[in-house]
Amino acid sequence: MSRKSTIVKNWPKYLLQWGVLAALIVFITGLIPSKNPVDPEAYCPMGGLQALATYLSRGSLPCSMSSVQVMMGIALVAAIVLFSKLFCAYICPVGTVQDLLGKARKALRIKGLKVRNGSVTDKILRIVKYALVFWIFYMTVNSSELFCKNLDPYYAIATGFKGEITLWMSITTICLVVLGSFFIDMFWCRYLCPLGAISNSLKFWMWIGVLFGAYYVADVVGADIPWAVLLGAFCILGYLLEIFHAKPKLQILHVMKNEGSCTNCGLCNRACPYNIDVKGCRNGKVDSVDCTLCGECVASCANGSLRIGMRRNGRSKIWNYAPAVLTVVLIAFGMWAGGKFELPTIDVEWGIENVAEDGTVTQLVNPDSLKTVKMEGLKSIKCYGSSMAFKAKLQKIQGIHGVKTFVTHKTADILYNPAVITPEKIQEAIYVPSKFRVQTPDHNELDSLKVITIRTEGMYDKMDINYLGLQMRLTGKRIYGLETEWACPLIVRVYAAQDEELDEDWFEEIVEMDKLVMPVHGGGTKEIEVDYEFVEMEDEVTAISTEDFIRKMFNPFKAEFRSRIEENAGKKQYIYEIPDRNYEKPIILRNMPFVSNHLSKHDGVIGIYLNLNKDLVPAIQVRYAEPMTADRIWELLNMETWTITYSKEDVREVPAKLTFKTPGTEYKY
C-alpha cells in the first residue's frame, strides 16, 4: 500500500501529530503574535508527573508547575492504564519528529540500523531510559525544580536555548534524537525517553500497584523507607517487566488481527514504527509493550485484517478512530480539571508541636484553636522559590504557624493563632512599603513637584505599585513617581508636575483598570490582569523639591571593606567615578554585588558604591588607594570574565556582568 493511501486511511493520527507540531512552531516562533508568551511547559504531562511525585513526597510543587500539568500527567496515566500510550502516538512533538526522520531516511533510500526487539542489544539499550527516570525524578524531588528541563530536547528548542537548560545535555539529546532516530526507528522513544519508560511500566499497572501498595503498608506499620527506594524499585521492576514479560494483559484496546483473512504479506510489520512483529502476533491481538495504537499497521493492511478494538470477533471499524478521539477527550479533561482546582505550591506548618530526640511529642499550640486567613493578589508569589521566601518572612511573625501558597491564583492561606495576631496585623506585618519611579524629572527645569495622596484597596503585593506606575506612565501624564505607606486603605503618594491637572475621576479610572497592556521588548504587548480599587483622593496637596524626589527614588548600593579602611587610614584616597543615566535601571543594582566581589580581590580597593553624583546622575564609584590606580580599575571592569567568590570552596570565573563604554574620572575622596 502506498504511503499516501496510508496517510489518508490513518488521517486522525496525522491530523493530531502535525497539527500539534505546527501549532508549536507557529506560536513558539511568533508567526502569530500573542499578547502572552507561550509557556512550553504549560501542558507537559512529564512535568506534571514530576510535580505530582514532588508533591506526594515533599508536600510542595516544583517551580512553575500548576494543577494543569498535574492533571495532564494523571490523564496520561489513565490513558496508559486503560488504553495505551496515546500521548506518544498522537501528541508528542519529539515522536512526530522521529517519525518524519524515519520516513526521510526511507525516502532517501538510506539503509537504517536494525535493532531487533528482544535482542541482547535491545535489552541493554532499554535500561538507559529507566536510569534517566531515576536521575530526573530524584533530582527534581530534592530540588523542587524540574530537572528534566536540563536535557529535554523539546524544551531546549521551544525556548530557543534560553530556558533553564544545561547546554551540553540539551545538545547531546537533540543530536541523539536527530541522528539516532534517523538511523534507528524511534530510537529516542524506545531507548532514551523517560516518559516512555514510565509509560511502559504503567502498562503493567497491576504489578506497579502492588509495589506502591507494599510501600504504603510499610509506611503505615512504621517502616521508614526513603522515597528514593520506592523510585528505584519502580525503575527496576518496570525494566524487568518490559524486557522479560513485554506483553501487558490488562489493556482495554488492542490492535486485533483476523487470522482468517490475513495473507501474511508483512506490510503491517514494515509499517510499524516500533518494528513490532504484528504479522506473527498470537491469540488474535497485538500485545507488545511498545504498541501505541498509532494505527499505522491497520492503515497499511490491504485486506482489512487488522483493526483496533476490544474483542476478537468484533467487526466494527469505527474503533479505529477511538485512540485519536480518546486522546482529545483526555487532554480536554486534563485541561478542564486542572482549571477547577489548584494544589498548593507549598504546604508547611511550624511551631505547633515539638518532637524531642527520644520521640516525645510536646504540643506547643492547640491545633483546634488555629484559624486560616486567605491573602489574595500576591503577585510576587510566582514559584516554589518565591513561596519559600514568603514562608521565611511569615516564620518571623509571632502567632503565624503555617502557610499554603497557590501560585496560579496568587493567593496564600495563612494559619494563625487568633489569640496572638489578627488578620489585619498579619497584612500589616507582611506588607513592604514600595516606591516606583515612573520617569525622572529634569531638576534644571522643575524646582519642585506636587505630592497627591490617594487611598486604594487590593494593592498589598510589592509588585502592585509597579503595575500602577506603568499604567500611569502609559497615559503620557507628567507623573514622576509613586510611593506607598501601610494603612487601611493603603496610602499611595503620587509625585507629579506642579501644573499637571489630576482629579479624583482620573485617578479612579486609572486605578480601576482591569488590565495593563504593556509594550514588550521586540514588539507586541503583554496583558497583565489587575484588580485594584480606588477609595478616595485626599484634599491636601504638598510639595517636594525635585532634587529630594530624585534622591528619594534612587536605590543606592554600598560595599566597604573594613580591613582595607583600617589599612589605608591616613593615606591619600581617591574615587573613580563612571556616570551613566542608565545606571538607575534595576539590573545595575542587581549586579553591583558582582562588581564588588570581583574588585575586592585586588589590593587598594576600599569600597564600591552606586550613587547619585553632584549632578544627580547615577554613577558607579570605586574608592581606592595605592597601589590601585584609575587605569587598573578600568582594566579590571572591562575584563571579559570576572572572578566571583560564592563561598570558600566555590570560586568561579563568570562572564562579566556589566559592560562599560566610556572611561570614568578620578577625584580625591
Residue pairs with C-beta under 8 A, 6 or more apart in sequence:
1 267
1 299
1 300
1 301
1 302
3 103
5 299
6 271
6 296
6 299
6 300
7 14
7 299
9 298
9 299
10 294
10 295
10 296
10 298
10 299
12 90
12 295
12 321
12 323
12 324
12 325
13 89
13 90
13 294
13 295
13 296
13 323
13 324
15 324
16 90
16 91
16 324
16 327
16 328
17 90
17 91
17 95
17 96
17 99
18 96
20 91
20 93
20 96
21 93
21 96
21 97
24 93
24 158
25 31
26 32
27 34
27 38
28 38
28 40
28 158
28 160
33 523
33 524
34 524
35 517
35 524
35 525
35 526
35 527
36 526
36 527
37 526
39 64
40 154
40 155
40 158
40 159
40 163
41 47
41 64
41 65
41 69
41 146
41 149
41 155
42 68
42 69
43 68
43 69
43 72
43 331
43 334
43 335
44 69
44 72
45 69
45 72
45 73
45 75
45 76
45 87
45 195
45 334
46 73
46 148
46 152
46 194
46 195
46 198
47 62
47 65
47 69
47 73
47 146
47 148
48 65
48 68
48 69
48 70
48 71
48 72
48 73
48 74
48 76
49 73
49 76
49 77
49 195
49 198
50 62
50 65
50 136
50 137
50 140
50 141
50 146
50 147
50 148
51 61
51 62
51 65
51 69
51 70
51 73
51 146
52 70
52 73
52 74
53 137
53 140
53 141
53 231
54 60
54 61
54 62
54 65
54 140
54 141
54 144
55 61
55 70
55 343
57 141
57 227
58 141
58 144
59 346
59 347
59 348
60 144
60 344
60 345
60 346
60 347
60 348
60 384
60 387
61 70
61 144
61 343
61 344
61 345
61 346
61 384
61 407
62 140
62 143
62 144
62 145
62 146
62 384
63 144
63 145
63 146
63 383
63 384
63 385
64 146
64 383
65 146
65 345
66 338
66 342
66 343
66 407
66 408
67 337
67 338
67 339
67 341
67 342
67 343
67 408
68 334
68 335
68 338
68 339
69 338
70 338
70 343
71 333
71 334
71 335
71 337
71 338
72 331
72 334
72 335
72 338
74 334
74 337
75 330
75 331
75 333
75 334
75 337
76 87
76 199
76 330
77 202
78 330
79 85
79 86
79 87
79 326
79 327
79 330
80 86
80 199
80 202
80 203
80 205
81 202
81 203
81 205
81 250
82 251
82 252
82 253
83 251
83 252
83 253
83 293
83 322
83 323
83 326
84 203
84 251
84 253
84 291
84 292
84 293
84 323
85 196
85 199
85 200
85 203
85 291
85 292
85 293
86 292
86 293
86 323
86 326
86 327
86 330
87 195
87 199
87 327
88 95
88 189
88 195
88 196
88 199
88 292
89 95
89 292
89 293
89 294
89 295
89 323
89 327
90 294
90 323
90 324
90 327
91 327
91 331
92 195
93 154
94 153
94 154
94 177
94 188
94 189
94 193
95 186
95 189
97 177
97 181
98 177
98 181
98 186
98 187
98 188
98 189
98 273
99 186
99 273
101 178
101 181
101 182
102 112
102 181
102 182
102 185
102 186
102 273
104 182
105 112
105 182
105 183
106 112
110 183
112 182
112 183
112 184
112 185
113 183
113 184
114 275
115 121
115 122
115 125
115 184
115 190
115 275
116 122
116 275
117 274
117 275
117 276
117 277
117 288
117 290
118 243
118 246
122 190
123 243
125 190
125 191
126 190
126 191
126 239
126 242
126 243
127 239
128 191
128 192
129 191
129 192
129 193
129 194
129 196
129 197
130 197
130 235
130 236
130 238
130 239
131 235
132 192
132 194
132 197
133 194
133 197
133 198
133 234
133 235
133 238
134 231
134 232
134 235
135 147
136 147
136 148
136 194
137 231
138 228
138 231
139 147
140 146
140 147
140 148
141 227
144 384
145 164
145 384
146 164
148 155
148 194
149 155
149 163
149 164
149 165
150 164
150 165
150 166
150 169
150 170
151 165
151 166
151 169
151 170
151 172
151 173
152 170
152 173
153 170
153 173
153 174
153 176
153 177
153 188
155 163
155 165
155 170
156 163
156 165
156 170
156 171
156 173
156 174
157 174
159 165
161 167
161 170
173 192
176 187
176 188
176 192
177 187
177 188
180 187
180 188
180 191
180 192
181 187
181 188
184 190
185 273
185 274
185 275
186 273
186 274
189 196
189 274
190 196
190 274
190 290
197 235
197 238
197 239
198 238
200 238
200 241
200 242
200 289
200 290
201 208
201 234
201 235
201 237
201 238
201 241
201 242
202 208
203 248
203 251
203 289
204 238
204 241
204 245
204 248
204 250
205 250
206 250
207 237
207 241
208 234
208 237
208 238
211 230
211 233
211 234
211 237
212 230
215 225
215 230
215 233
218 225
219 225
241 289
242 289
245 289
246 288
246 289
247 287
247 288
247 289
248 287
248 289
249 287
251 287
252 310
253 293
253 308
253 309
253 310
253 319
253 322
253 323
254 285
254 286
254 287
254 291
254 293
254 308
254 309
254 310
255 278
255 285
255 286
255 291
255 293
255 297
255 298
255 306
255 307
255 308
256 284
256 285
256 286
256 306
256 307
256 308
256 309
256 311
256 312
256 314
257 278
257 281
257 284
257 285
257 286
257 305
257 306
258 284
258 304
258 305
258 306
258 307
259 284
261 303
261 304
261 305
262 279
262 303
262 305
263 303
263 305
264 279
265 279
265 302
265 303
266 279
267 300
267 301
267 302
268 278
268 279
268 297
268 298
268 300
268 301
268 306
269 275
269 276
269 277
269 278
269 279
269 297
270 300
271 296
271 297
271 299
271 300
272 278
272 296
272 297
273 294
273 296
274 288
274 290
274 291
274 292
276 286
276 288
276 290
276 291
276 297
277 288
278 286
278 297
278 306
281 287
281 288
283 312
284 312
285 312
286 297
293 308
293 323
294 323
295 308
295 320
295 323
297 306
298 306
298 307
298 308
298 320
304 317
307 314
307 317
307 319
307 320
308 319
308 320
308 322
308 323
309 316
309 319
310 319
342 406
342 408
342 409
344 404
344 405
344 406
344 413
345 381
345 383
345 384
345 387
345 405
345 406
345 407
346 384
346 387
346 388
346 391
346 403
346 404
346 405
347 402
347 404
348 391
348 402
348 403
349 401
349 402
349 415
350 395
350 401
350 402
351 364
351 365
351 401
352 363
352 364
352 365
352 367
352 370
352 401
352 402
353 361
353 362
353 363
353 364
353 365
354 361
354 362
354 364
355 361
355 362
356 362
365 401
365 417
369 417
369 418
369 419
370 401
370 402
370 415
370 416
370 417
370 418
371 415
371 416
371 417
371 418
372 413
372 414
372 415
372 416
373 413
373 414
373 416
373 423
373 426
374 411
374 412
374 413
374 414
375 411
375 412
375 413
375 414
375 426
375 427
375 430
375 460
376 409
376 410
376 411
376 458
377 410
377 411
377 458
377 459
377 460
377 461
377 464
377 531
378 390
378 405
378 410
378 411
378 412
378 460
378 461
379 410
379 461
379 463
379 464
379 467
380 386
380 390
380 461
380 462
380 463
381 387
381 390
381 405
381 407
381 410
381 412
382 407
383 407
386 407
387 405
387 407
390 403
390 405
390 412
390 430
391 403
391 405
393 430
394 400
394 403
394 414
394 430
397 421
397 426
397 429
397 430
398 420
398 421
399 416
399 417
399 419
399 420
399 421
400 414
400 415
400 416
400 417
400 421
400 426
401 415
401 416
401 417
402 414
402 415
403 412
403 413
403 414
403 415
404 412
404 413
405 411
405 412
406 412
406 413
410 461
414 426
416 423
416 426
421 429
424 488
427 460
427 488
428 486
430 460
431 460
431 486
432 462
433 483
433 484
433 485
433 486
434 462
434 464
434 465
434 466
434 483
434 484
435 465
435 481
435 482
435 483
435 484
435 552
435 553
436 465
436 466
436 468
436 469
436 481
436 482
436 483
437 469
437 480
437 481
437 553
437 584
438 469
438 472
438 473
438 479
438 480
438 481
438 482
439 473
439 479
439 480
440 480
440 550
440 553
440 581
440 584
441 449
441 480
441 497
441 546
441 549
441 550
442 546
443 546
443 547
443 550
443 616
446 497
446 498
446 546
447 545
447 546
448 498
448 543
448 544
448 545
448 546
449 480
449 495
449 496
449 497
449 498
449 543
449 544
449 546
449 549
450 495
450 496
450 497
450 498
450 500
450 541
450 542
450 543
451 493
451 494
451 495
451 541
451 542
451 543
451 544
452 493
452 494
452 496
452 502
452 537
452 538
452 541
453 491
453 492
453 493
453 494
453 537
453 538
453 540
454 492
454 494
454 507
454 511
454 534
454 535
454 536
454 537
454 538
455 487
455 489
455 490
455 491
455 492
455 534
455 535
455 536
455 537
455 538
456 468
456 489
456 490
456 492
456 511
456 532
456 533
456 534
456 535
457 489
457 490
457 532
457 533
457 535
458 464
458 531
458 532
458 533
459 465
459 468
459 484
459 490
459 492
459 532
460 490
464 530
464 532
465 482
465 483
465 484
465 492
467 516
467 528
467 530
468 482
468 492
468 510
468 511
468 530
468 532
469 481
469 482
470 516
470 518
471 510
471 511
471 513
471 516
471 530
472 479
472 482
472 494
472 510
473 479
474 516
474 517
474 518
475 510
477 496
477 500
477 502
478 496
478 497
478 500
479 494
479 495
479 496
479 500
479 502
480 495
480 496
480 497
480 549
480 553
481 494
481 495
481 549
481 552
481 553
482 492
482 493
482 494
482 495
483 492
483 493
483 495
483 552
484 490
484 491
484 492
484 493
485 491
485 493
489 535
489 536
494 502
494 507
495 544
495 549
496 502
498 543
503 537
504 536
504 537
507 534
507 537
508 534
511 532
511 533
511 534
512 532
512 533
512 534
513 530
513 532
514 529
514 530
514 531
515 527
515 528
515 529
515 530
516 527
516 528
516 530
517 525
517 526
517 527
518 525
518 526
518 527
518 528
519 525
519 526
520 526
544 552
547 616
550 612
550 616
551 612
551 616
554 584
554 611
554 612
554 618
555 586
555 589
555 610
556 609
556 610
556 611
556 612
557 589
557 592
557 593
557 596
557 608
557 609
557 610
557 611
558 607
558 608
558 609
558 610
558 611
559 592
559 593
559 596
559 600
559 607
559 608
559 609
560 606
560 607
560 623
561 600
561 605
561 606
561 607
564 604
564 605
564 606
564 607
565 606
565 607
568 604
568 606
568 625
571 625
571 626
572 625
572 626
572 668
573 606
573 623
573 624
573 625
573 668
573 669
574 623
574 624
574 625
574 630
574 666
574 667
574 668
574 669
575 621
575 622
575 623
575 666
575 667
575 668
575 669
576 621
576 622
576 624
576 630
576 633
576 634
576 664
576 665
576 666
577 613
577 619
577 620
577 621
577 622
577 664
577 665
577 666
577 667
578 619
578 620
578 621
578 637
578 660
578 662
578 663
578 664
579 613
579 615
579 617
579 618
579 619
579 664
580 617
580 618
580 619
580 620
580 662
581 617
581 618
582 588
582 618
583 610
583 618
583 619
583 620
584 618
588 610
588 618
588 620
588 658
589 610
591 657
591 658
592 608
592 610
592 620
594 642
594 644
594 654
594 657
594 658
595 608
595 620
595 637
595 657
595 658
596 608
597 642
597 644
597 645
598 636
598 639
598 642
598 643
598 644
599 605
599 608
599 622
599 633
599 636
599 637
600 608
601 643
601 645
602 628
602 632
602 636
603 627
603 628
604 624
604 625
604 626
604 627
604 628
605 622
605 623
605 624
605 628
605 633
606 623
606 624
606 625
607 622
607 623
608 620
608 621
608 622
608 623
609 620
609 621
609 622
609 623
610 618
610 619
610 620
610 621
611 618
611 619
611 621
612 618
612 619
613 619
613 621
619 664
620 664
622 633
623 669
624 633
630 664
630 666
633 664
634 660
634 663
634 664
637 658
637 660
638 656
638 659
638 660
639 656
640 655
640 656
641 653
641 654
641 655
641 656
642 653
642 654
642 655
642 656
642 657
643 651
643 652
643 653
644 651
644 652
644 653
644 654
645 651
646 652
